[in-house]
Amino acid sequence: MSDVTERWRSERVIAAMYDAGVKHDRVATVGAWAMWGADMRRMFADVARLADTPAGASVLDIPCGGGFAFRGLRRGQAVQYVAADISPYMLGQARREAARRGVQDAIEFVEADVTALQFADNSFDLCVTYNGLHCLPDPRAALGELTRVLRPGGMLVFVDSLQTGDEPDYDAMLEYFPVAFHEPYYASYLEEDLDRLWSPGFSPEARLPAYFSKVLSYRRNP
Ligand SMILES: C[S@@+](CC[C@H](N)C(=O)[O-])C[C@H]1O[C@@H](n2cnc3c(N)ncnc32)[C@H](O)[C@@H]1O
């Protein structure tokens, strides 16, 4: 396990700070709008589409962190939802967030490494992977595992930072982020050709820029 992955697994203070930051939508929305004229509500609206997932569908949310994606779940929604993360601390936060939103009964919480998943082949209809790829020493290993566990025809919804050239006005800030926050794999993530990375397993379906992030959807090829 790389040092960074081990740090995510065992560290608590940065995890707590990150989790508090992403959960305060109003602060993030107003701050992003005031500083950059960016509209985060579009991303939250996209995450909320999870509520449209049909009854009986199986969903994998990895890395779930403190439950960022749960805002998209409805109370009583009849999905089989697995929330997975490498960090026991984050899983604890996710449990609390699920209880706060009243969606805990639909969710199984699992400690898992996205680069070595314990799930069977073709076991999920939908996989959401938010803000995790840039943390990984080996994003291709994660990709291989997500491809394996998603059934053919299933959807993968990916959210992560913008990349170099997506919004040239933000490029300098993107370059500063790994310096300020010690994110050793972020620089290579910025240059990654994501559509190429996800192919040949997936075909791109939709893309939506949102603040410093983007939402990309891919369909697993038959
Ligand atoms: C930036 S946070 C994103 C969390 C959440 N998806 C969100 O959008 O708020 C990154 C998460 O990745 C998790 N993580 C890091 N490496 C991982 C790995 N190899 N497998 C599973 N989770 C991992 C961390 O514990 C952390 O919760």
PDBQT file of the ligand as one rigid body, heavy atoms in Angstrom, charges set to zero:
ROOT
HETATM    1  C1  LIG A 301     -11.174  13.359  -1.470  1.00  0.00    +0.000 C 
HETATM    2  S1  LIG A 301     -12.015  12.104  -0.589  1.00  0.00    +0.000 S 
HETATM    3  C2  LIG A 301     -13.542  11.887  -1.492  1.00  0.00    +0.000 C 
HETATM    4  C3  LIG A 301     -14.642  11.296  -0.643  1.00  0.00    +0.000 C 
HETATM    5  C4  LIG A 301     -16.080  11.402  -1.219  1.00  0.00    +0.000 C 
HETATM    6  N1  LIG A 301     -16.279  10.569  -2.370  1.00  0.00    +0.000 N 
HETATM    7  C5  LIG A 301     -16.419  12.837  -1.554  1.00  0.00    +0.000 C 
HETATM    8  O1  LIG A 301     -16.596  13.180  -2.727  1.00  0.00    +0.000 OA
HETATM    9  O2  LIG A 301     -16.523  13.635  -0.618  1.00  0.00    +0.000 OA
HETATM   10  C6  LIG A 301     -11.107  10.715  -1.053  1.00  0.00    +0.000 C 
HETATM   11  C7  LIG A 301     -11.558   9.449  -0.372  1.00  0.00    +0.000 C 
HETATM   12  O3  LIG A 301     -10.856   8.368  -0.969  1.00  0.00    +0.000 OA
HETATM   13  C8  LIG A 301     -10.615   7.394   0.036  1.00  0.00    +0.000 C 
HETATM   14  N2  LIG A 301      -9.554   6.526  -0.498  1.00  0.00    +0.000 N 
HETATM   15  C9  LIG A 301      -8.261   6.850  -0.756  1.00  0.00    +0.000 A 
HETATM   16  N3  LIG A 301      -7.627   5.809  -1.314  1.00  0.00    +0.000 NA
HETATM   17  C10 LIG A 301      -8.540   4.801  -1.412  1.00  0.00    +0.000 A 
HETATM   18  C11 LIG A 301      -8.503   3.463  -1.903  1.00  0.00    +0.000 A 
HETATM   19  N4  LIG A 301      -7.369   2.933  -2.410  1.00  0.00    +0.000 N 
HETATM   20  N5  LIG A 301      -9.627   2.720  -1.881  1.00  0.00    +0.000 NA
HETATM   21  C12 LIG A 301     -10.776   3.215  -1.359  1.00  0.00    +0.000 A 
HETATM   22  N6  LIG A 301     -10.877   4.484  -0.862  1.00  0.00    +0.000 NA
HETATM   23  C13 LIG A 301      -9.776   5.255  -0.895  1.00  0.00    +0.000 A 
HETATM   24  C14 LIG A 301     -10.274   8.230   1.249  1.00  0.00    +0.000 C 
HETATM   25  O4  LIG A 301     -10.374   7.524   2.457  1.00  0.00    +0.000 OA
HETATM   26  C15 LIG A 301     -11.293   9.362   1.122  1.00  0.00    +0.000 C 
HETATM   27  O5  LIG A 301     -12.490   9.056   1.799  1.00  0.00    +0.000 OA
ENDROOT
TORSDOF 0
